[in-house]
Amino acid sequence: MTQLSNLYWMPDYLNIRTFSNAKLNLVMQLTLKNATFRDVTELCIFNQLLIRDEGSNNTMVLKELEQRMLGLFNNGYQATFITIDDVNIGYVLFVERKNDRAEPYVFLRHFFIQESYRRQGIGKDVISKLKAVQFKDKKVLLEVLVSNERGRNFWESCGFEYRSMTMELPI
């Protein structure tokens, strides 16, 4: 399988944890799986759900999101699926950059988990594994819409701290 970016090394599958769902009497395997160019449509369907969930005013249709995603890949972004038992339940989109002091950091552009899999510790486990394996020894930056209270609360619970606020003057 062709990987989207060679900036990061990660095996095709990275085991995060095995966990049980007592209600369904199931044991499930949580993993991260590298996305390929063939996955652009699925990634963008997830992106549409992310846009809706965070309350964004983005009005792009699927075709426009696919074109944007391909442009991001061509600029060094990497996408990784979050999977349970080989079923994609979300994704992460990120890129490594350097600040004005030439210090490397990771910009986490998208992070999405389907609604039915939230509030089970999966998101925190994914962030913890990415920090330990792929984002090792680098600061991680991200943006959260002010209106996205659930998102802000999640990131704070993962240890992220406020650094700045972007403001906009409407037309």
Order of alpha helices (4+ residues) and beta strands (2+ residues): beta-beta-alpha-alpha-beta-beta-beta-alpha-beta-alpha
